[in-house]
């Protein structure tokens, strides 16, 4: 398990500058699968996950998150 955090915005949002990123709301997770589960939830409700950062240095941008969700690279959520 790799702790980390996720950021999401309404669908159509673009990548932001580092200054804007510091003002984003984020949610912390204990594992990457949990963060991807949240990203799926955001997508299912009309939003888009823009970024997932793991404490181990893993960084997924919105395109990489979308690819992971569409390929089913995660375990089913327990939420």
C-alpha positions as CSV (number, residue, x, y, z in Angstrom):
1,X,0.0,0.0,0.0
2,X,1.2,3.5,-0.9
3,X,-0.4,6.4,0.9
4,X,-1.2,9.4,-1.3
5,X,-3.7,12.0,-2.3
6,X,-6.1,12.7,-5.1
7,X,-7.5,16.0,-6.6
8,X,-10.7,16.3,-8.7
9,X,-12.6,19.0,-10.5
10,X,-15.7,19.3,-12.7
11,X,-15.5,17.5,-16.1
12,X,-13.8,19.8,-18.7
13,X,-11.2,21.1,-16.2
14,X,-7.7,21.3,-17.6
15,X,-4.4,20.8,-16.0
16,X,-3.3,23.6,-13.7
17,X,-0.1,25.4,-12.9
18,X,1.8,24.5,-9.7
19,X,0.4,27.7,-8.0
20,X,-3.1,26.6,-8.8
21,X,-2.4,23.0,-7.7
22,X,-1.6,24.3,-4.2
23,X,-5.1,25.7,-3.9
24,X,-6.9,22.5,-5.0
25,X,-9.0,20.5,-2.6
26,X,-7.6,17.0,-2.2
27,X,-8.5,13.7,-0.4
28,X,-5.9,11.4,1.1
29,X,-5.8,7.7,0.7
30,X,-4.0,4.7,2.2
31,X,-3.6,2.9,-1.1
32,X,-3.5,3.6,-4.9
33,X,-6.6,1.4,-5.4
34,X,-8.5,3.6,-3.0
35,X,-7.5,6.7,-4.9
36,X,-8.6,5.1,-8.2
37,X,-11.9,4.1,-6.6
38,X,-12.5,7.7,-5.7
39,X,-11.5,8.8,-9.2
40,X,-14.1,6.4,-10.6
41,X,-16.7,7.8,-8.2
42,X,-15.9,11.3,-9.3
43,X,-16.2,10.3,-12.9
44,X,-19.5,8.5,-12.3
45,X,-20.9,11.8,-10.8
46,X,-19.8,14.1,-13.7
47,X,-16.4,15.1,-12.5
48,X,-12.8,14.3,-13.4
49,X,-9.9,13.3,-11.2
50,X,-7.0,15.5,-12.2
51,X,-4.1,14.1,-10.2
52,X,-3.1,11.2,-8.0
53,X,0.2,11.6,-6.1
54,X,1.6,8.7,-4.0
55,X,3.9,9.2,-1.1
56,X,6.4,7.0,-3.0
57,X,6.7,9.4,-5.9
58,X,4.0,7.9,-8.1
59,X,2.2,10.6,-10.0
60,X,-0.8,10.0,-12.3
61,X,-2.2,12.9,-14.4
62,X,-5.8,13.0,-15.6
63,X,-5.0,11.1,-18.8
64,X,-3.2,8.3,-17.0
65,X,-6.1,8.1,-14.4
66,X,-8.6,7.8,-17.3
67,X,-6.5,5.1,-18.9
68,X,-6.2,3.2,-15.7
69,X,-10.0,3.4,-15.1
70,X,-10.9,2.4,-18.6
71,X,-8.5,-0.6,-18.6
72,X,-9.8,-1.8,-15.2
73,X,-6.3,-1.8,-13.6
74,X,-7.6,-1.6,-10.1
75,X,-9.3,-4.0,-7.7
76,X,-13.1,-3.5,-7.1
77,X,-13.8,-0.7,-4.6
78,X,-15.1,-1.8,-1.2
79,X,-16.9,1.6,-0.7
